[in-house]
Amino acid sequence: MYVVECKCIVKGYAEGEPIISDTPINFLTMIDAENGEIKDPNHNLYGKTLRGKIFVFPNSVGSSVGAYMLYSLKKKACGPLAIICSNRMDITTASGCAISNIPAVHLKHNTLPQVIRNSRALTVDGEGEQILIYQN
Amino acid sequence: MELTKSEEKILDGSKGEINAAAYRVLLAIGRATEAEKLVPIQWAHVSGVNYNTIGDAGVDFLREVAKGVHFKVRTTINPMGYDRSKPNALSENFLSKQMQIVKSYKQMGAIQSFSCTPYEIFRLPRKGTSVSFAESSAAVFSNSFLGLMTNKESALSALASAITGKSPYSDLRIEESRTPKVALKCKGITMNSETDYGLLGYLAGKISKDSCIAFSELKSEMDMMPAKAISSGLGTSGSCGMFTSDNMPERESIAIDEEEMSKAKDELNTDEDGDLILFGSPQLGLSELAYLHDLIAGRKFDRRCIIFCSRYVHDQARKIGLASKVESSGAEFMCDSCMCLSPLITRDNTDSIITNSVKGAYYMKSSNRVGVALKDMKTIVKTYSE
């Protein structure tokens, strides 16, 4: 088992499969509010869903309204189980997660460790400020 | 982040669930930006007004929030979906949901500004004042040109600050953080128009990982039009909330060139021509309307041209005779709203639009899903009027 330290922004605990974006996310324009799918055809995760996954991305960019997207996804039960920001936890993501009770952490060293990239499942433990990776 | 005893109590529910939720948001963004404490703010500008941007979940959320609270500080709001004074063909569903959103904000005490350029309309607090601006272009503009202090807030964080009158003391609210670590060297790039400034901002937003960036080799004195264009370009693509144009040599610098500028343009400029001309993202101010009027000089547009501006600016322009002069070109005003995610422009009624706005181009392309011809205002008037 691997343990990666993180900083807790919104408390909570979640286990699931990671879905990783290497590029920043504009929640308003890139995500389909109806089903949680990445709808930007230029994104490498195009057509994949955030539903039930642990969403890993550097930070969000662009529209301030993106925070409502996280809330909408949660209400429709098609949002991510937890969020890990690998560059910085921006205000849009943090506030969206806070209002939607989505556990949110950011990586202490601002880089995405290979163990997370290679993992098939991981646990976000907000309270303990750690990410646990059981299988690789 | 340390909360005071009274703040802790509110977080624990002493003033009800909505206030507690507002403090939960402030706590999260305080942690995210490594704040030590909360500080009072003088003004909140909230986004999430157009039904197209927040959807049904947003409508229901605001209805609940409005039952429990009243805004503590001056609160202005972003554009909604359409012009209240004009007939439109929008669905009953859109109209009723939009009216519910407006009602909720009104109930909480928001000024019915429906503008993304509050800094052009309202009395400005003095330099160094903490505010909470969600509209990204307004946050960047206010930090960079007006000396107001705001982080690049989200719709929900600005709402939380409107409710509590507080924001985390962090990042761009601290004087020392407002000195950029990285400078973009734009030597050799010719800035011919507002659209070039928009593209430069858009490119900088993609490059910058910090909340403040410098443009070296850029004039610090800027007219309103390029200033609004660069601010909105930066806000659209990045998480950066401020820029400077000072020239400090000791910084890390990243060079950008014409090629990168034209790549950014190619990304947004998907068509050579369009059915409809759109101006006003951000909404046009008086000086931009006057410039447009000078360019038109008696010519008439050969296709539909919509100008988005706030009702305040429109009414002032009407009073001084500018609005009717601009209208004589065939252009029409659209108040209270903005082109970004406008329900009036869809793939069903429009193949592609023509605009001078980089921000407008981005949202038209990625949210409204129509083609975009990106050209500066001068070229647009020259090409599409006679």
Interface residues (C-beta under 8 A of the other chain):
Chain A: K7 C8 I9 V10 P24 N26 L28 T29 M30 A33 D40 N59 S60 V61 G62 S63 S64 V65 G66 A67 Y68 Y71 S72 K75 K76 N87 R88 M89 D90 I91 T92 T93 A94 S95 G96 C97 A98 I99 A104 H106
Chain B: A21 R24 V25 L27 A28 I29 R31 A32 T33 S47 G48 T53 I54 G55 D56 A57 G58 D60 F61 A134 E135 S136 A139 N151 K152 E153 S154 A155 L156 S157 A158 A160 G205 K209 G235 T236 S237 G238 S239 L341 Y362 Y363 S366 S367
